[in-house]
Amino acid sequence: MKQNNKIRLFPIALLLLGWAASPMAATHLGPIASPSSGYGSWGSQVVAPPTVFSFNTQGYDNQISIYHPEAVLAPAASIFFAPGWNVSCEGYGELLRFLASKGYTAVCDDYVENVGLIGAQLNSAFAEAAARYPALIDTSRIGLMGHSSGAGLLTSVAYDLVRNRGWGSSGAFIFSSAPWIDFDISDAMLADYPRDIKLIVQTYEDDLTTDLRTYIQQFESLPIADAEKEYITLRSASINGYDYSANHAVPGTGGGYGVFDAMDDYGVFRIVEALADYTFNGNMEGWRQSLGNGIAAQIEMGVLPDLVSTDAPRPIPGISYDYPCDIPGNPRRSHCAEYDQELPASVLQQPVKHQRINPRSPLFAWEPVVTAQSYFLQIRPLLADGEPDWDSSYGVSGITTLDAGCESPGEPCRFVLPENLPWEQNLVWWIKAYGGGREGVWSRRGYFSTVGQGLFADGFE
């Protein structure tokens, strides 16, 4: 689906200029510069102009664009991209060129909008690209990326490529941005789904286009281990008068769709590169920054607000979306209301990231959950291996929004323990919301230590 929030038009002539002179063709907007090193920084490979060909599949003429380094020494790990509805490949041009600058081959299919045939078009077009350009494309190492309606179909497309065509034998991942409906998925496919595919579903704080319920049940139904899949949300910010908008136009990066700014650098480019490095090379730093279960290395976005990550996503109560989940054509329509009785997780503000606290009755702060009336705060000591001591707990239930000072919209919830904690060591805490007869899910963990003997080992998350 397509939403025109914050869309800026870039003249095509300006995009065409600079492909050979510079890997970055679109204008990078905003006061925050692109990272100069690490994941998300531009690669060293000079990017060739895309190789483009037409291919008729399912009775429609598809245009396939292949972005790759100018110097090709061997077939490269390949990332296959499915655009959003009525958005061309060049609408994501900077993302595709970024991947090529890192040495990957990026294949994008401009499919023709027909709900029942898009998945078949994508499968055939990607297979045709691999057959025509074996010197560029290594089908044993694949990533599937997409946005909106293109992203919605990635689960079934990946199933076909991995299960039926034998692709991804040396690594496969899915990176799904603001997904809509997968019209081709079935319960049988989910039950038989390849368990070694890595998965990230990315949503956006200010996106009211695609209903979050569309993908939540499917995300939790996929038989992929929690450590290998993640549901993350990017958040908006205004910095030095510039609006970094986490809306449906992320990750549009040019060609008339979206803008190219630090939201893309840190929230999309960084994460997909890290995911690819982990998937294809087994690099655990890549896991930390992509699938990292809420650790600092994953969620920190530089000056931008930390992203939110969870393995238990929930819809936000009372939100109306442009493209809802429960349309008649959705094969999983019966699941749309499945999570309506559960509140989403709270986002912790402090103490987090291994802060050392004094005194032993610290201030706890978290972002309020929509419609929540009270919260349950739980603290546990950590064992030597970094796991919570499940036999020891300190909890405070029934913390009302009045108690926490967050009755008014936009106010953070803040609560000071009524007594000192019984431990001086490394600790972990969670929060859960309640309201309107609904129960929330537990937040991610917040780590801290009280003054005394508790010190976190270097590198411990």
C-alpha positions as CSV (number, residue, x, y, z in Angstrom):
1,M,0.0,0.0,0.0
2,K,1.1,3.5,-0.6
3,Q,0.8,6.6,1.6
4,N,2.1,10.0,0.6
5,N,3.3,11.3,4.0
6,K,6.5,13.2,3.6
7,I,7.0,12.3,0.0
8,R,9.6,14.5,-1.8
9,L,10.0,14.4,-5.6
10,F,13.5,14.0,-6.9
11,P,14.1,14.8,-10.6
12,I,15.0,11.6,-12.5
13,A,17.7,13.5,-14.3
14,L,19.5,14.2,-11.0
15,L,19.2,10.6,-10.0
16,L,20.8,9.4,-13.3
17,L,23.7,11.8,-12.8
18,G,26.3,10.5,-10.3
19,W,25.9,6.7,-10.6
20,A,29.4,6.4,-11.9
21,A,30.8,9.4,-9.9
22,S,29.3,8.6,-6.5
23,P,27.4,5.6,-5.0
24,M,24.9,7.9,-3.4
25,A,22.7,9.5,-6.1
26,A,19.8,10.9,-4.0
27,T,19.9,13.9,-1.7
28,H,20.6,12.9,1.9
29,L,18.3,15.1,4.0
30,G,18.3,16.3,7.6
31,P,21.0,17.3,10.1
32,I,22.2,13.8,11.0
33,A,24.9,12.5,8.6
34,S,25.2,9.0,7.4
35,P,27.4,6.7,9.5
36,S,31.0,6.8,8.4
37,S,31.8,3.2,9.5
38,G,30.2,0.0,10.5
39,Y,26.8,-1.4,9.5
40,G,24.8,1.2,7.6
41,S,27.8,3.1,6.2
42,W,28.3,3.2,2.5
43,G,30.3,0.3,1.0
44,S,33.5,0.6,-1.0
45,Q,32.2,-1.0,-4.2
46,V,31.5,1.3,-7.2
47,V,27.9,0.6,-8.2
48,A,27.2,0.0,-11.9
49,P,24.0,1.4,-13.5
50,P,21.3,-1.2,-13.0
51,T,20.8,-4.0,-15.5
52,V,17.2,-3.9,-16.6
53,F,15.1,-6.3,-18.6
54,S,11.4,-7.1,-19.2
55,F,9.8,-10.4,-18.6
56,N,6.3,-11.5,-19.3
57,T,4.8,-13.6,-16.5
58,Q,1.2,-14.5,-15.6
59,G,0.3,-12.4,-18.7
60,Y,1.9,-9.2,-17.4
61,D,5.1,-7.5,-18.5
62,N,7.4,-7.1,-15.4
63,Q,10.4,-4.9,-15.4
64,I,13.3,-6.4,-13.4
65,S,16.2,-4.2,-12.3
66,I,19.5,-5.7,-11.0
67,Y,21.8,-3.5,-8.9
68,H,25.4,-4.8,-8.6
69,P,29.0,-3.7,-8.1
70,E,30.8,-2.6,-11.2
71,A,33.6,-5.1,-10.5
72,V,32.0,-8.6,-10.4
73,L,34.4,-11.4,-9.6
74,A,31.9,-14.1,-8.6
75,P,28.2,-14.5,-8.1
76,A,27.3,-12.6,-4.9
77,A,24.8,-13.2,-2.1
78,S,21.6,-11.8,-3.5
79,I,18.8,-9.8,-2.0
80,F,15.4,-9.8,-3.9
81,F,13.2,-6.8,-3.4
82,A,9.4,-6.5,-3.8
83,P,8.2,-2.8,-4.0
84,G,5.0,-1.4,-2.5
85,W,1.8,-1.0,-4.5
86,N,2.4,1.5,-7.4
87,V,5.9,2.3,-6.4
88,S,8.8,1.6,-8.8
89,C,12.1,0.0,-8.0
90,E,13.7,3.4,-8.3
91,G,11.5,4.5,-5.4
92,Y,13.9,2.4,-3.2
93,G,16.9,3.3,-5.4
94,E,19.2,4.4,-2.6
95,L,18.6,1.2,-0.6
96,L,19.3,-1.0,-3.6
97,R,22.4,0.9,-4.5
98,F,23.6,0.7,-0.9
99,L,23.3,-3.1,-0.9
100,A,25.3,-3.2,-4.2
101,S,28.0,-0.9,-2.6
102,K,28.4,-3.6,0.1
103,G,29.0,-6.3,-2.5
104,Y,25.5,-7.8,-2.7
105,T,23.4,-8.2,-5.8
106,A,20.0,-6.6,-5.4
107,V,17.2,-7.8,-7.7
108,C,14.0,-5.7,-7.8
109,D,10.8,-6.6,-9.7
110,D,8.3,-3.9,-10.8
111,Y,5.4,-6.3,-10.8
112,V,1.9,-5.3,-12.1
113,E,-0.7,-4.6,-9.5
114,N,-3.1,-7.6,-9.4
115,V,-3.7,-8.9,-5.9
116,G,-4.2,-12.5,-6.9
117,L,-1.1,-12.8,-9.1
118,I,1.6,-10.6,-7.5
119,G,3.2,-13.5,-5.6
120,A,3.4,-15.6,-8.8
121,Q,4.9,-12.7,-10.7
122,L,7.6,-12.2,-8.0
123,N,8.5,-15.9,-7.9
124,S,8.8,-16.1,-11.7
125,A,10.6,-12.8,-12.1
126,F,13.2,-13.6,-9.4
127,A,13.8,-17.1,-10.9
128,E,14.1,-15.6,-14.4
129,A,16.7,-13.1,-13.2
130,A,18.8,-15.9,-11.6
131,A,18.6,-17.9,-14.8
132,R,19.7,-15.0,-17.0
133,Y,22.4,-13.7,-14.8
134,P,24.1,-16.6,-13.0
135,A,27.4,-14.6,-12.9
136,L,25.7,-12.0,-10.7
137,I,23.3,-14.0,-8.6
138,D,24.1,-16.7,-6.0
139,T,20.8,-18.4,-5.1
140,S,22.4,-20.4,-2.3
141,R,22.6,-17.1,-0.2
142,I,19.4,-15.1,-0.5
143,G,17.6,-12.3,1.3
144,L,14.0,-11.3,0.6
145,M,13.1,-7.7,1.2
146,G,9.9,-5.8,0.5
147,H,7.6,-2.9,1.4
148,S,3.9,-2.8,2.1
149,S,2.0,-5.0,-0.4
150,G,5.3,-6.4,-1.7
151,A,6.4,-7.1,1.9
152,G,3.2,-8.9,2.7
153,L,3.9,-11.6,0.2
154,L,7.4,-12.3,1.2
155,T,6.5,-15.2,3.5
156,S,4.9,-17.2,0.7
157,V,7.5,-16.1,-1.9
158,A,10.3,-17.2,0.4
159,Y,8.6,-20.6,1.0
160,D,8.4,-21.2,-2.8
161,L,12.1,-20.2,-3.4
162,V,13.4,-22.2,-0.5
163,R,11.1,-25.2,-0.3
164,N,10.2,-25.7,-4.0
165,R,13.3,-24.3,-5.8
166,G,16.0,-25.2,-3.3
167,W,17.4,-21.7,-2.8
168,G,19.0,-20.4,0.3
169,S,20.9,-23.5,1.2
170,S,23.7,-21.4,2.6
171,G,21.5,-18.8,4.3
172,A,18.1,-17.1,3.8
173,F,16.4,-14.1,5.5
174,I,13.3,-12.0,5.2
175,F,13.2,-8.3,6.0
176,S,9.5,-7.1,5.7
177,S,8.7,-3.4,6.0
178,A,5.1,-2.4,6.9
179,P,3.7,-5.6,5.4
180,W,0.1,-5.9,4.1
181,I,-1.6,-9.2,3.5
182,D,0.0,-12.4,2.2
183,F,-2.8,-13.7,-0.1
184,D,-0.9,-16.9,-1.0
185,I,0.0,-18.2,2.5
186,S,-1.8,-21.2,4.1
187,D,-1.8,-23.0,7.4
188,A,-0.1,-26.0,5.7
189,M,2.7,-23.8,4.5
190,L,3.2,-22.2,7.9
191,A,3.4,-25.6,9.5
192,D,6.0,-26.8,7.0
193,Y,7.9,-23.5,7.0
194,P,11.7,-23.6,6.8
195,R,12.9,-23.1,10.3
196,D,16.3,-21.7,9.5
197,I,15.0,-18.6,7.7
198,K,15.8,-15.4,9.7
199,L,13.0,-12.9,9.9
200,I,12.6,-9.2,10.7
201,V,9.2,-7.5,10.5
202,Q,9.6,-3.7,10.6
203,T,6.8,-1.3,11.4
204,Y,6.6,2.5,11.8
205,E,5.3,4.6,14.7
206,D,3.3,7.0,12.6
207,D,2.1,4.6,9.9
208,L,-1.7,4.3,9.8
209,T,-1.7,2.6,6.4
210,T,-1.4,-1.2,6.9
211,D,-3.2,-2.7,9.8
212,L,-0.7,-4.1,12.4
213,R,-3.0,-7.1,13.0
214,T,-2.4,-8.3,9.4
215,Y,1.0,-9.8,10.2
216,I,1.1,-10.2,13.9
217,Q,-0.5,-13.6,14.1
218,Q,1.5,-14.8,11.1
219,F,4.7,-13.6,12.7
220,E,4.0,-15.6,15.9
221,S,2.8,-18.7,13.9
222,L,6.0,-19.1,11.9
223,P,8.1,-21.9,13.4
224,I,11.2,-19.8,13.6
225,A,13.0,-19.6,16.9
226,D,12.5,-16.3,18.9
227,A,16.2,-15.7,18.7
228,E,16.0,-15.8,14.9
229,K,13.0,-13.5,14.3
230,E,12.2,-10.0,15.5
231,Y,9.4,-7.5,15.3
232,I,10.7,-3.9,15.4
233,T,9.2,-0.5,15.3
234,L,11.0,2.8,14.3
235,R,9.9,6.0,16.0
236,S,9.7,9.5,14.8
237,A,11.6,12.6,16.1
238,S,12.1,16.2,15.3
239,I,15.8,17.3,15.5
240,N,17.0,20.8,14.7
241,G,13.8,21.6,13.0
242,Y,13.8,18.6,10.7
243,D,11.1,15.9,11.0
244,Y,12.4,12.3,10.9
245,S,9.1,10.7,10.2
246,A,8.6,7.0,10.8
247,N,5.7,6.6,8.4
248,H,4.7,4.4,5.6
249,A,7.1,6.0,3.2
250,V,10.1,4.4,5.0
251,P,12.2,3.0,3.4
252,G,11.4,5.0,0.2
253,T,14.7,6.6,-0.7
254,G,14.2,8.4,-4.1
255,G,12.6,8.2,-7.5
256,G,9.6,10.2,-6.3
257,Y,8.9,8.1,-3.2
258,G,9.9,8.9,0.3
259,V,13.1,10.6,1.5
260,F,16.6,9.5,2.1
261,D,17.8,10.5,5.6
262,A,19.2,9.1,8.9
263,M,16.0,7.1,9.5
264,D,17.0,4.9,6.5
265,D,20.7,4.8,7.5
266,Y,20.2,3.7,11.1
267,G,16.8,2.0,10.9
268,V,16.9,0.2,7.6
269,F,20.4,0.1,6.0
270,R,22.2,-0.8,9.3
271,I,19.8,-3.5,10.3
272,V,19.5,-5.3,6.9
273,E,23.3,-5.2,6.4
274,A,23.8,-6.7,9.9
275,L,21.1,-9.3,9.2
276,A,22.8,-10.3,6.0
277,D,26.2,-10.5,7.6
278,Y,24.8,-12.8,10.3
279,T,22.8,-14.9,7.9
280,F,25.5,-15.4,5.3
281,N,28.7,-15.2,7.4
282,G,27.6,-16.2,10.9
283,N,28.9,-12.9,12.3
284,M,27.4,-12.6,15.8
285,E,27.8,-8.8,15.7
286,G,25.4,-8.9,12.9
287,W,23.0,-10.8,15.1
288,R,23.4,-8.3,17.9
289,Q,22.5,-5.3,15.7
290,S,19.6,-7.0,13.8
291,L,17.9,-9.8,15.8
292,G,19.4,-8.8,19.1
293,N,16.3,-9.3,21.4
294,G,16.3,-5.6,22.5
295,I,19.9,-5.2,23.5
296,A,21.6,-1.8,23.2
297,A,23.5,-2.7,20.1
298,Q,20.3,-3.5,18.3
299,I,17.9,-0.7,19.5
300,E,20.2,2.3,19.6
301,M,19.7,4.6,16.6
302,G,22.4,7.3,17.4
303,V,20.6,10.6,18.1
304,L,17.3,9.2,16.9
305,P,15.0,7.5,19.4
306,D,15.8,3.9,20.2
307,L,13.8,1.5,18.1
308,V,11.3,-0.9,19.9
309,S,11.8,-4.6,19.5
310,T,9.7,-7.5,20.6
311,D,8.9,-11.2,20.0
312,A,5.3,-10.7,21.2
313,P,3.8,-7.8,19.1
314,R,0.3,-6.5,19.8
315,P,-2.0,-4.0,18.0
316,I,-2.6,-0.6,19.5
317,P,-6.2,-0.4,20.7
318,G,-8.6,1.9,18.9
319,I,-6.5,2.6,15.9
320,S,-8.1,2.7,12.4
321,Y,-6.0,1.9,9.4
322,D,-6.4,2.8,5.7
323,Y,-6.0,-0.9,4.7
324,P,-7.5,-3.1,7.4
325,C,-6.8,-6.7,8.2
326,D,-10.3,-8.1,8.0
327,I,-11.0,-7.6,4.3
328,P,-12.8,-10.6,2.6
329,G,-9.7,-11.6,0.5
330,N,-7.4,-12.1,3.4
331,P,-6.9,-15.9,3.8
332,R,-6.1,-15.4,7.5
333,R,-9.0,-13.0,8.1
334,S,-10.3,-15.1,11.1
335,H,-7.2,-14.2,13.0
336,C,-7.5,-10.4,12.7
337,A,-9.2,-10.0,16.1
338,E,-7.1,-12.6,17.9
339,Y,-5.0,-10.0,19.8
340,D,-7.5,-7.3,20.3
341,Q,-8.0,-8.3,24.0
342,E,-4.3,-7.8,24.8
343,L,-2.4,-4.5,25.3
344,P,1.0,-3.9,23.7
345,A,4.2,-4.0,25.7
346,S,5.5,-0.9,27.5
347,V,8.7,0.7,26.4
348,L,11.2,1.1,29.2
349,Q,13.1,4.4,29.7
350,Q,15.1,3.9,32.9
351,P,17.0,2.2,34.4
352,V,18.2,0.4,31.2
353,K,21.4,-0.4,29.4
354,H,23.2,-1.6,32.6
355,Q,22.9,1.6,34.5
356,R,24.4,1.6,38.0
357,I,21.9,3.0,40.5
358,N,22.2,4.7,43.8
359,P,20.2,4.5,46.1
360,R,18.6,1.0,46.2
361,S,15.1,2.4,45.7
362,P,15.6,3.7,42.1
363,L,13.2,5.7,39.9
364,F,11.6,3.6,37.2
365,A,10.2,5.2,34.1
366,W,8.4,3.9,31.1
367,E,6.3,5.1,28.2
368,P,2.6,4.7,28.8
369,V,0.5,2.2,27.0
370,V,-2.7,3.5,25.2
371,T,-5.8,2.7,27.4
372,A,-3.7,1.3,30.3
373,Q,-5.1,2.0,33.7
374,S,-2.5,0.3,35.9
375,Y,0.9,-1.5,35.7
376,F,2.7,-4.4,37.3
377,L,6.5,-3.9,37.8
378,Q,8.7,-6.9,38.5
379,I,12.4,-7.0,39.5
380,R,14.6,-10.1,39.7
381,P,18.3,-10.6,40.5
382,L,20.6,-12.0,37.8
383,L,22.6,-15.1,38.1
384,A,26.2,-15.4,37.1
385,D,25.3,-16.6,33.6
386,G,23.2,-13.4,33.1
387,E,19.8,-15.2,33.4
388,P,17.1,-14.0,35.8
389,D,16.8,-15.9,39.1
390,W,13.3,-17.2,38.7
391,D,13.2,-18.2,42.4
392,S,13.6,-14.6,43.6
393,S,11.3,-11.7,42.8
394,Y,10.3,-8.2,44.0
395,G,7.1,-6.9,42.5
396,V,4.7,-4.0,42.8
397,S,1.3,-4.5,41.3
398,G,-1.6,-2.1,40.8
399,I,0.6,1.0,40.0
400,T,-2.1,3.3,38.6
401,T,-1.6,6.0,36.1
402,L,-2.2,8.5,38.9
403,D,0.5,6.8,41.0
404,A,2.9,7.0,38.1
405,G,1.9,10.5,37.0
406,C,1.1,9.5,33.4
407,E,-2.7,10.3,33.3
408,S,-2.1,13.0,30.7
409,P,-1.1,12.1,27.1
410,G,2.6,12.4,26.4
411,E,3.6,12.1,30.0
412,P,6.1,9.3,30.9
413,C,5.1,7.0,33.8
414,R,7.5,7.4,36.7
415,F,7.5,5.3,39.9
416,V,9.9,5.2,42.9
417,L,9.9,2.0,45.0
418,P,8.4,2.3,48.4
419,E,11.4,0.6,50.0
420,N,15.0,-0.4,49.3
421,L,15.6,-3.4,47.1
422,P,16.7,-6.5,49.0
423,W,19.8,-7.0,46.7
424,E,23.0,-5.2,45.9
425,Q,23.9,-6.9,42.6
426,N,23.0,-7.0,38.9
427,L,19.2,-6.9,38.4
428,V,16.6,-7.0,35.6
429,W,13.1,-5.5,35.5
430,W,9.9,-5.7,33.4
431,I,6.6,-3.9,33.2
432,K,3.1,-5.1,32.1
433,A,0.0,-2.9,31.5
434,Y,-3.6,-3.6,32.4
435,G,-6.8,-1.6,31.4
436,G,-10.3,-2.0,30.1
437,G,-10.4,-5.7,31.0
438,R,-7.3,-6.3,28.9
439,E,-3.9,-7.5,30.0
440,G,-0.6,-6.5,28.3
441,V,2.4,-8.5,27.4
442,W,5.7,-8.1,29.3
443,S,8.1,-5.4,28.1
444,R,11.6,-6.1,27.1
445,R,14.1,-6.4,29.9
446,G,15.8,-3.5,31.5
447,Y,19.2,-4.2,33.1
448,F,20.7,-2.2,36.0
449,S,22.8,-2.8,39.1
450,T,22.6,-1.3,42.6
451,V,25.6,0.3,44.2
452,G,27.8,-2.4,45.8
453,Q,29.1,-5.6,44.4
454,G,27.1,-5.7,41.2
455,L,29.2,-5.0,38.1
456,F,28.3,-6.1,34.6
457,A,31.0,-7.9,32.7
458,D,32.2,-6.3,29.5
459,G,30.1,-7.3,26.5
460,F,27.3,-8.7,28.6
461,E,23.9,-7.8,27.3
